Amino acid sequence: MTSPVRTPTVSRHRLASAVTGVALALILSACTTTVNDTKSATYGVPDILQNLTANQWVLNPMESNLPPSAAGTTITFTTSGTLFGSGPCNSYGGDFTLDAATVTISGVRTTLTACDPQVMSAEHLYLQALESAHTVTPTNRDELKLTGGPNLVLVYDARVPREPPKG
């Protein structure tokens, strides 16, 4: 004669506790942050890199602390960490890294066109300021601000949205 197989019984209290614990763990895991959780991701606003790369930016010398002869200076940021633009006299390019709102701009190089000394001076000041910037603040989709040190402010206005590369 075989004896019946006895299955262990779980008390309703233990079962209810286990179910509650699993439910609580699921709820709490949904509330934790991930690398993709940003204010912009949760509110549908573009993150800083998306904002930087969405436009070509034109320096607003009246809002920046640079001479008016820097007017017309542009900058364009790419998603691959490079930047390029045109200064008052020469074209330039360089690299940037972005960590939250901290930007590091390095390796800025220019073409070698000679211009009026006043224009060359304004360009030199701009490029120095650009490499000294360490904070990026997109104030809205149409304005960008780079700051650094106690007095460095570079304000850019969006020229036009960049078209995505073809191909």
N, C-alpha and C positions, 0 to 999 in steps of 0.2 A: 504494500500500500504506500502510495506516495503521499507525502504531506503537502498541503497546499503551499504555494509560493506566497510568502508574506511580503508585501510591499510596505516600505516604511510610510508612515503617515506624517504629513506635514501639517502642523497646526495652522489654523486660519490666521492666527496672529503673525506667525513667521512668514507666511505667504504674503500677507498684506504688507508687512515690513519690507520684504524683498521687492515687491512691485513698486512700492513707494520710493525705495532707494534708487531703483533703476530709472523711474520717471524723473526724480530729482536730478540725477546725474545727466540725463538727456537735456533737461531744461537748462541746467548750469552750463553745459558744454556749448549750448547755443548762444550763451551770453558772453563767452570769452572772445577776446580779440584775436585776429590772425594778421599775417603780414599784409593782407589785402584790405583790412579794415582801416579806412581813413574817413575823415569827415566828408571828403568829396565822394568817396565810394558809397557812403551811407545816405548822402543827401542828393546824389546824382550830379554833383558839381565836378567839373574836370579836375584832376589832380594837377600838381604844379608842372610836372613834365608835359602833360597834355596841353596845359595852358602855354608853356614856353614854345612848344613846337607847332602850335596851331596858327601862328602868325609870323609875318616878317614884322620886326619892331623898328620904329623910327625914333631916334633920340629926340626928346623935347628939351632943348637946352635952356629954355626959360624956367622949367621946373627942376632941372638938374643943376648941379653946381659946377658947370663948365662954361667956357666962353661961348658967345653966340656963334662964333665961326665954326662951331662943331655941328651946326644945323645940317640936317640931311643925312647924318650918320645913321646907318642901319645895323641891325643884328638879326640873325636867324639861327635858331637852335635846332639841332636834329635829334631824332630819337636814338641815334648811335653815339651820342656824346661828343659831337663836334659842333662847332659854331662857325659862322662866316658872316661877313658884312662888308660894307663900304664905309670908310671914314671920310673926312673932309677932302682927302687927297688920294689915298690908296685903298685897295681892297685888303681885307685881312681875314685870317682864319685862326682857329685854335681848338682847344679841347675844353670840355667841362665835365664835372661830375656833380651829381645832385644827391644829397642825403637829406630828405625832408625839405626844409626851406634853406638848407645850407648849400651854397654853390661854391665850387672851386673852379676857377678859370685859369688855364695855364697854356703854355706853348703858343702864345699869340705871335703870329708872324704876318708880315705885310709885303705887298709889292713894293717896288723901290722907285716910284715916281716922285720927282721933286716938284714942290709947289712953293707958293709964296711963304716966306718964313712965318708969318702970323698963322697961316693955315696949318703948316707943319707943326707949329707949337701946339695948336689946338688938338691936332690929331695925336701927338705924343701924350698930352695930358689925358685925352680920352682913353687911349690904350693902357696907360698906367692905372687909371681909375678902374677900368674894366677888370684888369688882373687883381686889383685890390678888393673888388666886391666879394662879399662872403654871404650875403643874405638875399634871397629872391622873394619878392612879394607880389604876386599877381593881385592887384587891387580890384580888378574886374576883368572881363574878357577883352577889354579894349585898352588896358593900361598895365604896364609892368614896371616894377621898381626894383633896382639893385642897390643895395646899401653895403657899407663897410666902414669901419673906423668911426670916428666921431663926426665927420663932416661929409663923407662920401654919399652922394645920392645921384643915381642915374635913373631918370624916368623916361620910359618909352611909350609911345602910342602905337597901337596896332595899325599897320598899313592896310593890308587885306589878308583874308585867310589864304594860306598857302594851299595850292592844289596838290592833291596826292600825286606821287610819281606815277608815270604811266609805264605799263609793261608788266 
